[in-house]
Every structure is written in C-alpha cells, then in structure tokens.
C-alpha cells in the first residue's frame, strides 16, 4: 500500500483502546496528511501530549453550534454552523502544546464553557475534529472532507 492520506476514524473507548491508531499517528505524522474524527481527533491530541477527559455532558447523537477560525477543514465555511456529536470524552484544550492551532469550539454555554471541536498542527499535517463531518445533520460536512483533501494536496 502507498496511501496519500490517513483518516483515523471514530470508535468506542479511549485512544489507548483504539488498536493501532496511536502507533499509526506517531509513524505517519509529518509523512502524510492525517485527519482524526472523534476518537481519531482524541488520539491525535493524546499523541501530541494532551489529556483526553470525560466530557461535561455526554453527546450521543446531539447537535451543537460550532464556532471556528476558517482554518484547516473549516476554510471558507460560515460560522457558526451545526455539527453532530457522538462522544463522552473530549480533549482538554489547555493541555495541548502551544503550537497546536485550536480551530473550533462549541458555542459558549451559559457559564462560558466551550468544548474543543477542532485542532490543526500544520507542520505535521495533523487535522482533528471532535464531531462527525460524515453525519447527515452536520452542516457542510462534505465540504470539510473536501477541504481536508484540498488543504493537504
């Protein structure tokens, strides 16, 4: 095999329970573009040294408004937009290295809380989204996936 891209997909459990995902990210980071979706996003963050923690609220089959910085997979998309979430864990944004771009967060809760929804490390070609761009209820999901292919070409 000679892949051009790698997608680390969603799944149950924690990054440590995600088979070869962590090893694949460690091996291919900087060698090819990688997109992590949900558990894959968490796995990328963990490889970069961040902590994956229990979410304040379990989000299985729920939509949230997302605000983004028009970077990485979000280039050219309106903000805010609605995304579909299926997870009970999140990346603790404050534990990511400073060079990791935090590309998206949920709209603030009444107490100001926001969950990290996107990350990007350009020099290693790592892109991550906590939500599911492939879900039918995620706005502009196909465009996000097309953006991954385009920004990494």
DSSP file (Angstrom, degrees, kcal/mol; ACC not computed):
  #  RESIDUE AA STRUCTURE BP1 BP2  ACC     N-H-->O    O-->H-N    N-H-->O    O-->H-N    TCO  KAPPA ALPHA  PHI   PSI    X-CA   Y-CA   Z-CA
    1    1 A X              0   0    0      0, 0.0     2,-0.1     0, 0.0     0, 0.0   0.000 360.0 360.0 360.0 145.1    0.0    0.0    0.0
    2    2 A X        -     0   0    0      0, 0.0     0, 0.0     0, 0.0     0, 0.0  -0.565 360.0-171.7-138.0  71.8    1.0    3.6   -0.7
    3    3 A X        -     0   0    0      1,-0.1     3,-0.1    -2,-0.1     0, 0.0  -0.270  20.9-158.0 -69.1 152.7   -1.7    5.8    0.8
    4    4 A X  S    S+     0   0    0      1,-0.2    29,-0.7    28,-0.1     2,-0.3   0.676  78.8  19.5 -96.0 -24.2   -1.7    9.5    0.2
    5    5 A X  E     -a   33   0A   0     27,-0.2     2,-0.4     2,-0.0    -1,-0.2  -0.926  65.0-146.0-141.7 160.3   -3.9   10.3    3.2
    6    6 A X  E     -a   34   0A   0     27,-2.1    29,-2.5    -2,-0.3     2,-0.5  -0.997   7.4-166.9-133.4 130.2   -4.8    8.7    6.5
    7    7 A X  E     -a   35   0A   0     -2,-0.4     2,-0.7    27,-0.2    29,-0.2  -0.976   8.8-156.3-115.1 122.7   -8.1    9.0    8.3
    8    8 A X  E     -a   36   0A   0     27,-2.7    29,-2.7    -2,-0.5    32,-0.3  -0.891  28.8-150.3 -96.8 112.9   -8.3    7.8   11.9
    9    9 A X        -     0   0    0     -2,-0.7    12,-0.0    27,-0.2    31,-0.0  -0.143  14.7 -85.7 -87.5 173.9  -12.0    7.1   12.3
   10   10 A X        +     0   0    0     29,-0.2     2,-0.3    28,-0.1    -1,-0.2  -0.189  54.1 146.1 -67.9 167.4  -14.4    7.2   15.2
   11   11 A X        -     0   0    0      2,-0.1    28,-0.1     0, 0.0     2,-0.1  -0.962  45.1 -70.1 176.4 176.8  -14.9    4.2   17.5
   12   12 A X  S    S+     0   0    0     -2,-0.3     2,-0.1     5,-0.1     5,-0.0  -0.412  85.1  15.6 -82.9 161.6  -15.7    3.2   21.1
   13   13 A X  S    S-     0   0    0     -2,-0.1     2,-0.2     5,-0.0    -2,-0.1  -0.366  94.8 -42.8  85.6-156.8  -13.4    3.6   24.1
   14   14 A X    >   -     0   0    0     -2,-0.1     3,-1.4     1,-0.1     4,-0.2  -0.606  56.0 -99.2-108.9 166.9  -10.4    5.7   24.6
   15   15 A X  G >  S+     0   0    0      1,-0.3     3,-1.6    -2,-0.2     7,-0.4   0.868 123.6  59.0 -55.4 -35.7   -7.4    6.4   22.4
   16   16 A X  G 3  S+     0   0    0      1,-0.3    -1,-0.3     2,-0.1     3,-0.1   0.754 107.7  46.7 -65.1 -22.3   -5.4    3.8   24.4
   17   17 A X  G <  S+     0   0    0     -3,-1.4     2,-0.5     1,-0.2    -1,-0.3   0.285  85.1 100.7 -98.6   8.5   -8.1    1.2   23.4
   18   18 A X  S X  S-     0   0    0     -3,-1.6     3,-2.1     1,-0.2    -1,-0.2  -0.186  81.8-127.1 -94.7  42.1   -8.1    2.2   19.7
   19   19 A X  T 3  S-     0   0    0     -2,-0.5     3,-0.3     1,-0.3     4,-0.3  -0.267  78.5 -13.0  58.0-126.6   -6.0   -0.6   18.2
   20   20 A X  T 3> S+     0   0    0      1,-0.2     4,-2.9     2,-0.1    -1,-0.3   0.278 103.3 109.0 -93.2  11.2   -3.1    0.8   16.2
   21   21 A X  H <> S+     0   0    0     -3,-2.1     4,-2.4     1,-0.2     5,-0.2   0.915  79.6  45.2 -56.6 -48.9   -4.4    4.3   16.0
   22   22 A X  H  > S+     0   0    0     -7,-0.4     4,-2.5    -3,-0.3    -1,-0.2   0.926 115.7  47.2 -62.6 -44.1   -1.8    5.9   18.3
   23   23 A X  H  > S+     0   0    0     -4,-0.3     4,-2.4     1,-0.2    -1,-0.2   0.884 111.4  51.7 -64.8 -38.2    1.1    4.0   16.6
   24   24 A X  H  X S+     0   0    0     -4,-2.9     4,-2.8     2,-0.2     5,-0.2   0.911 110.8  47.4 -65.3 -42.2   -0.2    5.0   13.1
   25   25 A X  H  X S+     0   0    0     -4,-2.4     4,-2.1    -5,-0.2    -2,-0.2   0.942 113.0  48.7 -63.8 -46.9   -0.3    8.6   14.0
   26   26 A X  H  < S+     0   0    0     -4,-2.5    -2,-0.2    -5,-0.2    -1,-0.2   0.898 116.7  43.1 -59.0 -41.0    3.2    8.5   15.6
   27   27 A X  H  < S+     0   0    0     -4,-2.4    -2,-0.2    -5,-0.2    -1,-0.2   0.907 122.5  34.5 -73.0 -42.7    4.5    6.8   12.5
   28   28 A X  H >X S+     0   0    0     -4,-2.8     3,-2.5    -5,-0.2     4,-1.6   0.574  81.8 120.6 -95.3 -10.2    2.8    8.8    9.7
   29   29 A X  T 3< S+     0   0    0     -4,-2.1    96,-0.2     1,-0.3     4,-0.1  -0.351  89.8   9.6 -58.4 126.9    2.7   12.3   11.3
   30   30 A X  T 34 S+     0   0    0     94,-2.0    -1,-0.3     2,-0.5    95,-0.1   0.275 119.0  76.5  85.8 -11.4    4.6   14.6    9.0
   31   31 A X  T <4 S-     0   0    0     -3,-2.5     2,-0.3     1,-0.4    -2,-0.2   0.697 109.6  -1.2-100.6 -26.4    4.8   12.0    6.3
   32   32 A X  S  < S-     0   0    0     -4,-1.6    -2,-0.5    92,-0.3    -1,-0.4  -0.977  87.9 -84.0-157.2 155.9    1.2   12.3    5.1
   33   33 A X  E     -a    5   0A   0    -29,-0.7   -27,-2.1    -2,-0.3     2,-0.4  -0.425  44.2-163.0 -65.2 136.8   -1.9   14.3    5.9
   34   34 A X  E     -ab   6 126A   0     91,-2.7    93,-2.4   -29,-0.2     2,-0.5  -0.985   9.7-166.5-125.5 132.3   -3.9   12.8    8.8
   35   35 A X  E     -ab   7 127A   0    -29,-2.5   -27,-2.7    -2,-0.4     2,-0.5  -0.983   7.2-160.9-115.6 123.5   -7.5   13.5    9.7
   36   36 A X  E     -ab   8 128A   0     91,-2.8    93,-2.7    -2,-0.5     2,-0.5  -0.915   3.7-163.2-104.3 128.4   -8.8   12.4   13.1
   37   37 A X  E >   - b   0 129A   0    -29,-2.7     3,-2.4    -2,-0.5     2,-0.5  -0.956  58.4 -48.2-114.0 123.0  -12.5   12.1   13.5
   38   38 A X  T 3> S+     0   0    0     91,-3.0     4,-2.2    -2,-0.5     3,-0.2  -0.376 144.0  20.4  57.8-105.5  -14.0   11.9   17.1
   39   39 A X  H 3> S+     0   0    0     -2,-0.5     4,-2.4     1,-0.2    -1,-0.3   0.864 127.9  55.3 -59.6 -34.5  -11.8    9.1   18.7
   40   40 A X  H <> S+     0   0    0     -3,-2.4     4,-2.3   -32,-0.3    -1,-0.2   0.882 105.9  51.1 -64.1 -38.4   -9.2    9.8   15.9
   41   41 A X  H  > S+     0   0    0     88,-0.4     4,-2.2    -3,-0.2    -2,-0.2   0.919 111.3  47.9 -61.2 -45.8   -9.2   13.5   17.0
   42   42 A X  H  X S+     0   0    0     -4,-2.2     4,-2.5     1,-0.2    -2,-0.2   0.879 109.8  52.9 -63.6 -38.7   -8.6   12.4   20.6
   43   43 A X  H  X S+     0   0    0     -4,-2.4     4,-2.5     2,-0.2    -2,-0.2   0.912 108.1  50.1 -65.1 -42.9   -5.9   10.0   19.5
   44   44 A X  H  X S+     0   0    0     -4,-2.3     4,-1.8     1,-0.2    -2,-0.2   0.947 111.8  48.8 -58.7 -47.9   -4.0   12.8   17.7
   45   45 A X  H  <>S+     0   0    0     -4,-2.2     5,-2.7     1,-0.2     4,-0.3   0.904 110.6  50.2 -59.9 -42.4   -4.3   15.0   20.7
   46   46 A X  H ><5S+     0   0    0     -4,-2.5     3,-1.6     1,-0.2    -1,-0.2   0.911 107.6  53.0 -65.1 -41.6   -3.0   12.3   23.0
   47   47 A X  H 3<5S+     0   0    0     -4,-2.5    -1,-0.2     1,-0.3    -2,-0.2   0.862 107.1  54.0 -59.3 -34.6    0.0   11.6   20.7
   48   48 A X  T 3<5S-     0   0    0     -4,-1.8    49,-0.3    -5,-0.2    -1,-0.3   0.476 129.1 -98.7 -80.0  -1.7    0.7   15.4   21.0
   49   49 A X  T < 5S+     0   0    0     -3,-1.6    -3,-0.2     1,-0.3    -2,-0.1   0.463  77.8 135.8 102.2   2.4    0.7   15.1   24.8
   50   50 A X      < -     0   0    0     -5,-2.7     2,-0.4    -6,-0.2    -1,-0.3  -0.345  53.3-114.3 -80.5 163.9   -2.8   16.4   25.6
   51   51 A X        -     0   0    0     41,-0.4    41,-2.8    -2,-0.1     2,-0.5  -0.797  15.6-148.1 -97.6 140.3   -5.2   14.8   28.0
   52   52 A X  E     +C   91   0A   0     -2,-0.4     2,-0.2    39,-0.2    39,-0.2  -0.949  29.1 176.8-106.2 124.7   -8.4   13.2   27.0
   53   53 A X  E     -C   90   0A   0     37,-3.0    37,-2.9    -2,-0.5     2,-0.2  -0.759  36.9 -80.5-126.9 167.1  -11.1   13.7   29.7
   54   54 A X  E     -C   89   0A   0     -2,-0.2    35,-0.3    35,-0.2     2,-0.1  -0.481  51.9-117.2 -66.7 137.0  -14.7   12.9   30.4
   55   55 A X  E     -     0   0A   0     33,-2.9     3,-0.1    -2,-0.2    -1,-0.1  -0.363  14.8-121.8 -70.5 154.0  -17.0   15.5   28.8
   56   56 A X  E    S+     0   0A   0      1,-0.2     2,-0.4    -2,-0.1    -1,-0.1   0.837 102.0  22.5 -63.8 -31.6  -19.2   17.6   31.0
   57   57 A X  E    S-     0   0A   0      2,-0.0     2,-0.2    32,-0.0    -1,-0.2  -0.999  86.4-117.9-139.4 132.8  -22.2   16.2   29.0
   58   58 A X  E     -     0   0A   0     -2,-0.4     2,-0.5    -3,-0.1    30,-0.2  -0.525  27.5-163.4 -67.7 132.2  -22.5   13.0   27.0
   59   59 A X  E     +C   87   0A   0     28,-3.1    28,-2.1    -2,-0.2     2,-0.7  -0.706  22.1 157.9-123.9  78.5  -23.2   14.0   23.4
   60   60 A X  E    S-C   86   0A   0     -2,-0.5    26,-0.3    26,-0.3     3,-0.1  -0.886  79.4 -14.2-108.1 107.8  -24.5   10.9   21.6
   61   61 A X  E    S+     0   0A   0     24,-1.6     2,-0.3    -2,-0.7    -1,-0.2   0.780 104.0 131.0  75.3  27.8  -26.5   11.9   18.5
   62   62 A X  E     -C   85   0A   0     23,-1.7    23,-3.2    -3,-0.2     2,-0.3  -0.859  50.0-134.9-114.5 148.4  -26.8   15.5   19.5
   63   63 A X  E     -C   84   0A   0     -2,-0.3     2,-0.3    21,-0.2    21,-0.2  -0.769  21.3-177.0-101.0 148.6  -26.1   18.6   17.5
   64   64 A X  E     -C   83   0A   0     19,-2.2    19,-2.6    -2,-0.3     2,-0.4  -0.962  31.2-109.0-137.4 154.6  -24.2   21.7   18.7
   65   65 A X  E     -C   82   0A   0     -2,-0.3    42,-2.6    17,-0.2     2,-0.4  -0.722  36.6-158.2 -83.4 135.9  -23.3   25.0   17.3
   66   66 A X  E     -CD  81 106A   0     15,-3.0    15,-1.8    -2,-0.4    14,-0.7  -0.938   9.1-158.4-120.1 136.5  -19.7   25.3   16.4
   67   67 A X  E     - D   0 105A   0     38,-3.1    38,-2.5    -2,-0.4     2,-0.3  -0.950  21.9-179.9-113.1 135.0  -17.6   28.4   16.0
   68   68 A X  E     - D   0 104A   0     -2,-0.4    36,-0.2    36,-0.2    35,-0.1  -0.807  38.0-124.0-136.2 172.5  -14.4   28.2   14.0
   69   69 A X        -     0   0    0     34,-2.0    35,-0.1    -2,-0.3     3,-0.1   0.178  51.2-110.4-104.4  14.2  -11.4   30.1   12.7
   70   70 A X  S    S+     0   0    0     33,-0.2     2,-0.3     1,-0.2     6,-0.2   0.799  79.4 124.9  62.2  29.3  -11.8   29.5    9.0
   71   71 A X    >   -     0   0    0     32,-0.3     3,-2.3     4,-0.1    -1,-0.2  -0.800  62.9 -10.1-118.1 160.5   -8.6   27.3    9.1
   72   72 A X  G >  S-     0   0    0     -2,-0.3     3,-1.5     1,-0.3    48,-0.1  -0.287 136.5  -0.9  56.5-128.3   -7.8   23.7    8.1
   73   73 A X  G 3  S+     0   0    0      1,-0.3    -1,-0.3    55,-0.1    74,-0.2   0.627 132.1  63.2 -69.0 -11.7  -11.0   21.8    7.2
   74   74 A X  G X   +     0   0    0     -3,-2.3     3,-2.1    73,-0.1    -1,-0.3   0.386  69.7 136.4 -94.3   3.0  -13.1   24.9    8.1
   75   75 A X  T <  S+     0   0    0     -3,-1.5    -4,-0.1     1,-0.3     3,-0.1  -0.271  78.0   3.5 -56.1 128.6  -11.7   27.1    5.3
   76   76 A X  T 3  S+     0   0    0     -6,-0.2    -1,-0.3     1,-0.2     2,-0.3   0.509 100.2 127.1  77.3   5.3  -14.5   29.1    3.5
   77   77 A X    <   -     0   0    0     -3,-2.1    -1,-0.2     1,-0.1    -9,-0.1  -0.664  62.8-107.5 -96.8 151.5  -17.3   27.8    5.8
   78   78 A X        -     0   0    0     -2,-0.3     2,-0.4    -3,-0.1    -1,-0.1  -0.370  40.5-111.2 -69.9 154.1  -19.8   30.0    7.6
   79   79 A X  S    S+     0   0    0    -12,-0.1     2,-0.2     1,-0.1   -12,-0.1  -0.997  90.9  34.5-135.1 133.8  -19.5   30.3   11.4
   80   80 A X  S    S+     0   0    0    -14,-0.7     2,-0.3    -2,-0.4   -13,-0.2   0.558  78.6 165.3 -78.9 168.7  -21.3   29.3   13.4
   81   81 A X  E     -C   66   0A   0    -15,-1.8   -15,-3.0    -2,-0.2     2,-0.4  -0.969  36.8-106.8-144.1 160.9  -22.5   26.0   12.0
   82   82 A X  E     -C   65   0A   0     -2,-0.3    57,-2.9   -17,-0.2     2,-0.3  -0.737  35.9-177.8 -94.4 132.4  -24.3   23.0   13.4
   83   83 A X  E     -C   64   0A   0    -19,-2.6   -19,-2.2    -2,-0.4     2,-0.4  -0.926  24.8-121.4-129.1 153.9  -22.4   19.7   13.8
   84   84 A X  E     -C   63   0A   0     48,-0.5    48,-2.6    -2,-0.3     2,-0.4  -0.806  27.9-161.4 -99.0 133.1  -23.4   16.2   15.0
   85   85 A X  E     +C   62   0A   0    -23,-3.2   -23,-1.7    -2,-0.4   -24,-1.6  -0.913  21.3 172.9-120.8 140.5  -21.6   14.8   18.1
   86   86 A X  E     +C   60   0A   0     -2,-0.4     2,-0.3    44,-0.4   -26,-0.3  -0.673  45.7  99.6-140.3  80.1  -21.3   11.2   19.3
   87   87 A X  E     -C   59   0A   0    -28,-2.1   -28,-3.1    -2,-0.2     3,-0.1  -0.996  47.4-164.6-162.0 157.7  -18.9   11.2   22.3
   88   88 A X  E    S+     0   0A   0     -2,-0.3   -33,-2.9   -30,-0.2     2,-0.3   0.327  81.3  64.8-123.5   0.2  -18.5   11.1   26.0
   89   89 A X  E     -C   54   0A   0    -35,-0.3     2,-0.3   -76,-0.1   -35,-0.2  -0.877  60.1-175.5-119.3 154.9  -14.8   12.2   26.0
   90   90 A X  E     -C   53   0A   0    -37,-2.9   -37,-3.0    -2,-0.3     2,-0.4  -0.948  31.8-101.7-142.0 163.1  -13.1   15.4   24.9
   91   91 A X  E     -C   52   0A   0     25,-0.3     2,-1.1    -2,-0.3    25,-0.5  -0.748  32.8-125.8 -84.3 130.9   -9.6   16.8   24.6
   92   92 A X    >   -     0   0    0    -41,-2.8     3,-2.5    -2,-0.4   -41,-0.4  -0.692  23.3-157.1 -76.4 101.7   -8.6   19.2   27.4
   93   93 A X  G >  S+     0   0    0     -2,-1.1     3,-1.4     1,-0.3    -1,-0.2   0.806  86.2  61.0 -55.4 -35.0   -7.7   22.1   25.2
   94   94 A X  G 3  S+     0   0    0      1,-0.3    -1,-0.3    -3,-0.1    -2,-0.1   0.563  98.4  59.0 -73.0  -6.1   -5.4   23.7   27.8
   95   95 A X  G <  S+     0   0    0     -3,-2.5    -1,-0.3   -44,-0.2    -2,-0.2   0.475  82.4 103.0 -99.5  -3.3   -3.2   20.5   27.8
   96   96 A X  S <  S-     0   0    0     -3,-1.4   -47,-0.1    -4,-0.3   -50,-0.0  -0.496  85.5 -97.6 -73.9 146.6   -2.3   20.8   24.1
   97   97 A X    >   -     0   0    0    -49,-0.3     3,-1.7    -2,-0.2    -1,-0.1  -0.292  35.0-113.1 -59.4 152.3    1.1   22.1   23.1
   98   98 A X  T 3  S+     0   0    0      1,-0.3    -1,-0.1    -3,-0.1    -2,-0.1   0.763 112.2  63.5 -63.5 -26.5    1.1   25.8   22.2
   99   99 A X  T 3  S+     0   0    0      2,-0.1     2,-0.5    22,-0.0    -1,-0.3   0.615  80.6  97.9 -76.2  -9.7    1.9   25.2   18.6
  100  100 A X  S <  S-     0   0    0     -3,-1.7     2,-0.5    21,-0.1    21,-0.2  -0.681  75.3-134.3 -80.0 124.8   -1.3   23.3   18.0
  101  101 A X  E     - E   0 120A   0     19,-2.9    19,-1.7    -2,-0.5     2,-1.0  -0.676   6.2-143.0 -80.9 125.4   -3.9   25.6   16.5
  102  102 A X  E     + E   0 119A   0     -2,-0.5    17,-0.3    17,-0.2     3,-0.1  -0.801  25.4 177.9 -87.1 103.4   -7.3   25.3   18.2
  103  103 A X  E     +     0   0A   0     -2,-1.0   -34,-2.0    15,-0.9     2,-0.3   0.691  54.6  15.8 -88.1 -20.4   -9.5   25.7   15.1
  104  104 A X  E     +DE  68 118A   0     14,-1.1    13,-3.0   -36,-0.2    14,-1.6  -0.996  52.4 179.6-157.6 147.8  -13.0   25.2   16.5
  105  105 A X  E     -DE  67 116A   0    -38,-2.5   -38,-3.1    -2,-0.3    11,-0.2  -0.934  38.5 -97.0-137.2 160.6  -15.0   25.2   19.8
  106  106 A X  E     -D   66   0A   0      9,-2.0   -40,-0.3    -2,-0.3     3,-0.1  -0.436  56.2 -87.7 -68.4 155.7  -18.6   24.8   20.7
  107  107 A X        -     0   0    0    -42,-2.6     8,-0.2     1,-0.1    -1,-0.1  -0.390  63.9 -85.2 -59.2 146.0  -20.6   28.0   21.1
  108  108 A X        -     0   0    0      6,-0.1     6,-0.2    -3,-0.1    -1,-0.1  -0.245  39.1-131.2 -62.0 140.3  -20.2   29.1   24.8
  109  109 A X    >   -     0   0    0      4,-2.5     3,-2.2    -3,-0.1    -1,-0.1  -0.260  40.2 -90.0 -73.9 173.6  -22.5   27.6   27.4
  110  110 A X  T 3  S+     0   0    0      1,-0.3    -1,-0.1     2,-0.1    -2,-0.1   0.798 132.3  49.1 -60.2 -27.5  -24.3   30.0   29.8
  111  111 A X  T 3  S-     0   0    0      2,-0.1    -1,-0.3     0, 0.0    -3,-0.0   0.352 124.1-104.3 -92.3   6.6  -21.3   29.6   32.2
  112  112 A X  S <  S+     0   0    0     -3,-2.2    -2,-0.1     1,-0.3    -4,-0.0   0.334  70.3 149.0  91.9  -7.7  -18.8   30.3   29.4
  113  113 A X        -     0   0    0     -5,-0.1    -4,-2.5    -6,-0.0     2,-0.3  -0.342  21.1-177.8 -65.0 139.3  -17.7   26.6   28.9
  114  114 A X        -     0   0    0     -6,-0.2     2,-0.4    -2,-0.0    -6,-0.1  -0.999  19.4-138.5-137.9 136.0  -16.7   25.5   25.4
  115  115 A X        -     0   0    0     -2,-0.3    -9,-2.0    -8,-0.2     2,-0.3  -0.778  29.1-112.6 -91.5 138.1  -15.6   22.1   24.2
  116  116 A X  E     +E  105   0A   0    -25,-0.5   -25,-0.3    -2,-0.4   -11,-0.3  -0.544  39.0 172.1 -66.9 127.6  -12.7   21.9   21.8
  117  117 A X  E     +     0   0A   0    -13,-3.0    13,-1.8    -2,-0.3    14,-0.5   0.507  57.9  28.1-117.0 -10.7  -14.1   20.7   18.4
  118  118 A X  E     +EF 104 129A   0    -14,-1.6   -14,-1.1    11,-0.2   -15,-0.9  -0.991  53.2 179.6-155.1 145.1  -11.1   21.1   16.1
  119  119 A X  E     -EF 102 128A   0      9,-2.2     9,-2.5    -2,-0.3     2,-0.3  -0.962   3.9-172.0-140.7 160.2   -7.3   21.1   16.1
  120  120 A X  E     -EF 101 127A   0    -19,-1.7   -19,-2.9    -2,-0.3     2,-0.5  -0.952  13.8-174.5-155.5 129.3   -4.6   21.6   13.5
  121  121 A X  E >>> - F   0 126A   0      5,-2.6     5,-1.8    -2,-0.3     3,-1.3  -0.830  12.5-171.1-124.2  91.5   -0.8   21.2   13.5
  122  122 A X  G >45S+     0   0    0     -2,-0.5     3,-1.2     1,-0.3    -1,-0.1   0.845  79.4  58.0 -54.8 -42.4    0.3   22.3   10.0
  123  123 A X  G 345S+     0   0    0      1,-0.3    -1,-0.3     2,-0.1    -2,-0.0   0.763 116.7  35.0 -66.0 -22.9    3.9   21.3   10.3
  124  124 A X  G <45S-     0   0    0     -3,-1.3   -94,-2.0     2,-0.1    -1,-0.3   0.335 108.5-122.5-106.9   5.2    2.9   17.6   10.9
  125  125 A X  T <<5 +     0   0    0     -3,-1.2   -91,-2.7    -4,-0.6     2,-0.5   0.863  57.6 154.8  57.1  39.9   -0.2   17.8    8.6
  126  126 A X  E   < +bF  34 121A   0     -5,-1.8    -5,-2.6   -93,-0.2     2,-0.4  -0.873  17.6 175.6-103.7 128.8   -2.5   16.8   11.5
  127  127 A X  E     -bF  35 120A   0    -93,-2.4   -91,-2.8    -2,-0.5     2,-0.4  -0.994   4.6-177.8-129.7 135.3   -6.1   17.8   11.4
  128  128 A X  E     -bF  36 119A   0     -9,-2.5    -9,-2.2    -2,-0.4     2,-0.4  -0.997  12.0-175.3-138.7 142.8   -8.7   16.7   14.0
  129  129 A X  E     -bF  37 118A   0    -93,-2.7   -91,-3.0    -2,-0.4   -88,-0.4  -0.999  15.8-156.2-133.2 132.6  -12.4   17.2   14.6
  130  130 A X  S    S+     0   0    0    -13,-1.8   -44,-0.4    -2,-0.4   -12,-0.1   0.797  78.7  61.6 -75.0 -29.5  -14.3   16.0   17.6
  131  131 A X  S    S-     0   0    0    -14,-0.5     2,-0.7   -46,-0.1   -93,-0.5  -0.118  95.8 -95.0 -88.4-173.4  -17.7   15.9   15.8
  132  132 A X    >   -     0   0    0    -48,-2.6     3,-1.3     1,-0.1   -48,-0.5  -0.865  29.5-178.9-112.5  99.1  -18.8   13.8   12.8
  133  133 A X  T 3  S+     0   0    0     -2,-0.7    -1,-0.1     1,-0.2    12,-0.1   0.764  85.3  60.6 -66.6 -22.1  -18.4   15.5    9.4
  134  134 A X  T 3  S+     0   0    0      7,-0.1    -1,-0.2   -50,-0.1     2,-0.2   0.598  80.4 107.1 -79.9 -11.1  -19.8   12.4    7.8
  135  135 A X  S X  S-     0   0    0     -3,-1.3     3,-1.7   -51,-0.2     6,-0.2  -0.473  75.6-130.0 -71.6 138.5  -23.1   12.7    9.7
  136  136 A X  T 3  S+     0   0    0      1,-0.3    -1,-0.1    -2,-0.2     5,-0.1   0.790 106.1  54.5 -60.2 -30.3  -26.1   13.8    7.6
  137  137 A X  T 3  S+     0   0    0      2,-0.1     2,-0.6     4,-0.0    -1,-0.3   0.507  82.3 102.2 -86.5  -3.6  -27.0   16.5   10.1
  138  138 A X  S X  S-     0   0    0     -3,-1.7     3,-1.3    -6,-0.2   -55,-0.2  -0.713  77.3-126.2 -79.9 121.2  -23.6   18.1   10.2
  139  139 A X  T 3  S+     0   0    0    -57,-2.9    -2,-0.1    -2,-0.6    -4,-0.1  -0.468  87.1   0.2 -67.8 134.0  -23.7   21.3    8.1
  140  140 A X  T 3> S+     0   0    0     -2,-0.2     4,-2.2     1,-0.1    -1,-0.3   0.712  83.7 145.1  63.4  23.6  -21.1   21.4    5.3
  141  141 A X  H <>  +     0   0    0     -3,-1.3     4,-2.0     1,-0.2     5,-0.2   0.903  70.0  50.1 -59.2 -43.5  -19.7   18.1    6.3
  142  142 A X  H  > S+     0   0    0     -4,-0.2     4,-2.5     1,-0.2    -1,-0.2   0.895 109.5  52.0 -63.1 -38.2  -18.8   17.1    2.7
  143  143 A X  H  > S+     0   0    0      2,-0.2     4,-2.8     1,-0.2    -1,-0.2   0.893 106.4  54.1 -65.6 -38.4  -17.1   20.4    2.2
  144  144 A X  H  X S+     0   0    0     -4,-2.2     4,-2.0     2,-0.2    -1,-0.2   0.930 110.4  46.2 -59.4 -44.6  -15.0   19.8    5.4
  145  145 A X  H  X S+     0   0    0     -4,-2.0     4,-1.7     1,-0.2    -2,-0.2   0.905 113.0  49.5 -66.0 -40.3  -13.8   16.5    4.0
  146  146 A X  H  X S+     0   0    0     -4,-2.5     4,-2.4     1,-0.2    -2,-0.2   0.887 108.3  54.6 -63.4 -38.5  -13.1   18.1    0.6
  147  147 A X  H  X S+     0   0    0     -4,-2.8     4,-3.5   -74,-0.2     5,-0.3   0.887 103.3  56.0 -62.8 -38.7  -11.2   20.8    2.4
  148  148 A X  H  X S+     0   0    0     -4,-2.0     4,-0.9     1,-0.2    -1,-0.2   0.942 111.7  42.7 -57.6 -47.2   -9.0   18.2    4.1
  149  149 A X  H  < S+     0   0    0     -4,-1.7     4,-0.3     1,-0.2    -2,-0.2   0.881 118.7  45.8 -66.1 -37.4   -8.1   16.8    0.7
  150  150 A X  H >< S+     0   0    0     -4,-2.4     3,-1.0     1,-0.2    -2,-0.2   0.916 110.9  48.5 -74.7 -44.6   -7.6   20.3   -0.7
  151  151 A X  H 3< S+     0   0    0     -4,-3.5    -1,-0.2     1,-0.3    -2,-0.2   0.685 116.7  44.6 -73.0 -14.6   -5.5   21.9    2.1
  152  152 A X  T 3<        0   0    0     -4,-0.9    -1,-0.3    -5,-0.3    -2,-0.2   0.412 360.0 360.0-106.9   0.8   -3.2   19.0    2.2
  153  153 A X    <         0   0    0     -3,-1.0    -1,-0.2    -4,-0.3    -2,-0.1   0.501 360.0 360.0 -71.7 360.0   -2.7   18.5   -1.5
